[in-house]
Amino acid sequence: MIEVKISDTTLNVTACIHATADNACGGLVTFTGIVRNKTKDKAVIRLEYECYEPMAIKEMEKIAETAIQLFAVKNVCIHHRTGTLQVGDIAVIIAINAPHREAAFDACRYVIDTLKQTVPIWKKEVFEDGEEWVAAHA
């Protein structure tokens, strides 16, 4: 099972966990990316995410399919926010369900690392003294 979503509203970790529920799986690994209050010693006021949604969805689905093939996991859920996020808001959630924990951990790392490298999502960091567009993986 694959579920991918891009949303301009609050993401829900529990919904991602439920989306991957499978009694044949004993390992569930989640990653939650949260807006932090500092980047390179500069105080972050907020982040602004933009994306090219049709391409982002396709790329997220491709990443999930590859994770299933490479790591023998059963279920992959990837949700990513767009719009304005405040410090403490959730920017991304990944949930991976697999028969065994090692595969789930490996797949989760693969998904977040690949997402940051290939999915067309752009992030603007807003500071007290200005703003800067950066790659979403920065």
C-alpha positions in Angstrom: 0.0 0.0 0.0 1.2 3.5 -0.9 -0.3 6.7 0.3 1.2 10.1 -0.6 -0.3 13.5 0.1 0.7 17.1 -0.2 -1.4 19.4 2.0 -1.6 23.0 3.0 -3.2 22.0 6.3 -1.9 20.4 9.5 -0.5 16.9 9.1 -1.5 14.1 11.4 1.0 11.4 12.5 -1.8 9.1 13.7 -3.5 9.2 10.3 -0.2 8.0 8.7 0.2 5.2 11.2 -3.4 4.1 10.6 -2.8 4.2 6.8 0.0 1.7 7.1 -1.7 -0.6 9.6 -1.1 -4.3 8.7 -1.3 -7.3 11.0 1.3 -9.1 8.9 3.9 -6.4 9.9 5.8 -6.3 13.1 7.8 -3.1 12.4 6.4 0.4 12.1 8.9 3.2 11.7 7.9 6.9 11.5 9.8 10.0 10.8 8.4 13.4 11.6 10.1 16.5 10.3 9.4 19.6 12.5 10.2 23.2 11.8 13.1 24.1 14.1 13.8 27.6 15.6 17.3 28.0 14.2 19.3 27.5 11.0 23.1 28.2 11.0 22.8 30.3 14.2 20.0 32.5 12.7 16.6 32.5 14.4 13.9 31.1 12.2 10.5 33.0 12.2 8.7 30.7 9.8 9.2 28.5 6.7 7.3 28.8 3.5 7.0 25.6 1.3 6.0 25.6 -2.4 5.9 22.7 -4.8 4.9 21.6 -8.2 2.3 19.3 -6.9 1.6 16.9 -9.9 5.4 16.2 -10.3 5.9 16.1 -6.5 3.1 13.5 -6.1 4.5 11.3 -8.9 8.0 11.5 -7.5 6.8 10.6 -4.0 4.9 7.6 -5.4 8.1 6.5 -7.3 10.1 6.8 -4.1 7.6 4.7 -2.2 7.5 2.1 -4.9 11.3 1.9 -4.9 11.4 1.5 -1.1 8.9 -1.4 -1.3 11.1 -3.1 -3.9 14.5 -2.4 -2.3 13.6 -3.1 1.3 10.7 -5.6 1.2 8.5 -3.3 3.2 4.7 -3.5 2.7 3.3 -0.1 3.3 4.6 3.4 2.8 2.9 6.7 3.7 4.4 10.1 2.9 2.7 13.4 3.7 4.3 16.8 3.1 3.1 20.3 4.0 3.1 23.3 1.8 2.3 26.9 2.7 3.5 28.8 5.7 4.7 26.8 8.7 5.6 28.1 12.1 8.3 26.8 14.4 7.1 23.5 15.9 4.8 22.7 12.9 5.1 19.4 11.2 6.6 19.7 7.6 6.7 16.0 6.7 5.6 12.6 8.0 6.8 9.2 6.7 5.4 6.0 8.0 6.8 2.6 6.9 5.3 -0.8 7.9 7.3 -4.0 7.3 7.4 -7.5 8.6 10.7 -6.7 10.4 12.1 -3.5 12.0 15.4 -3.4 10.1 13.7 -3.1 6.7 11.4 -0.5 8.1 14.3 1.6 9.5 16.3 1.3 6.3 13.3 2.2 4.1 12.4 5.2 6.2 15.9 6.7 5.9 15.9 6.0 2.1 12.5 7.7 1.7 13.4 10.9 3.6 16.8 11.2 2.0 15.5 10.6 -1.5 12.5 12.9 -1.0 14.8 15.7 0.0 17.0 15.2 -3.1 14.4 14.6 -5.9 10.9 15.9 -5.0 10.2 19.4 -6.4 9.5 21.1 -3.1 11.1 24.5 -2.3 11.5 26.0 1.1 11.9 29.7 2.0 13.4 30.4 5.5 12.2 33.6 7.0 14.5 35.2 9.6 14.3 38.4 11.7 16.6 40.1 9.3 15.6 38.7 5.9 14.7 35.5 4.0 16.4 32.9 1.9 15.1 30.3 -0.6 16.9 27.0 0.1 16.6 23.4 -1.2 14.1 21.5 1.0 16.9 19.2 2.0 19.0 21.9 3.6 
